[in-house]
């Protein structure tokens, strides 16, 4: 095991990480996008992005795009490289505001978090479409880990914290249980060559209807490329 530092809330840090990783000339068979914050007060990343959108979504968007060439070189016909992105059931209530992705008009921690998780699902579906069109031996899937007992809940109201402390053993998954579907997506032979899936409890299931809107997927992708300063991957892949 080797550790390389990467701050997903910093575009500079992501680029430095990718440069360091590439210098090792290692293959990349599995990329798991799992960083995140939840219900944080309104604040911005060093690049000026609203933190939920900047860290949860844009950080992973940039990281994945910068590592795509390595992933495509690492995948084979028999063993595809895999991209696993962790979303949340909150994406079902999320709304994507293309004209206000930074939640500047009216900030809601719940709305911003749900939007970032919906964006991850839209991103995964668009990415898989492009990978398939390109004939790449890479698959992209998105995972809902369920309600997991972690420190991610540090910004919820104190009443919720008390209830969580009292009931976590009954209603919350342990971190190990929460990781099971991500591990399944990363290594299961059943998913070899299968992409564009939304997975929950190690099964394929249906995501929010809006996530299947191909025009919305395309517009988010194009805007995301502009925001992080890369060329539109759709043009480069196709």
Number of C-alpha atoms within 10 A of each C-alpha: 2 3 5 9 10 17 15 24 27 19 22 13 15 21 17 16 18 16 13 13 16 14 9 8 9 10 15 20 20 20 18 19 23 13 15 22 16 20 20 18 13 14 12 16 16 13 14 12 19 21 28 32 26 27 23 26 28 25 24 23 24 21 19 20 17 17 17 21 13 18 25 21 15 19 20 15 11 9 14 21 27 28 25 24 27 23 27 20 18 18 25 16 13 21 17 21 12 12 8 10 21 20 20 10 9 9 14 15 18 15 19 27 25 25 26 28 29 26 28 26 29 26 27 26 24 26 27 21 17 18 21 16 12 14 11 21 20 29 27 28 27 30 30 24 22 18 16 18 19 13 9 13 16 14 15 13 10 10 9 13 15 11 10 16 11 11 11 17 11 8 12 16 17 14 13 10 16 19 18 15 23 26 14 18 29 21 13 12 11 9 17 18 17 16 23 20 23 24 22 20 17 17 13 15 12 12 20 17 8 17 23 15 13 14 10 18 20 17 12 20 21 16 14 21 18 12 14 15 11 13 13 15 16 18 8 9 15 10
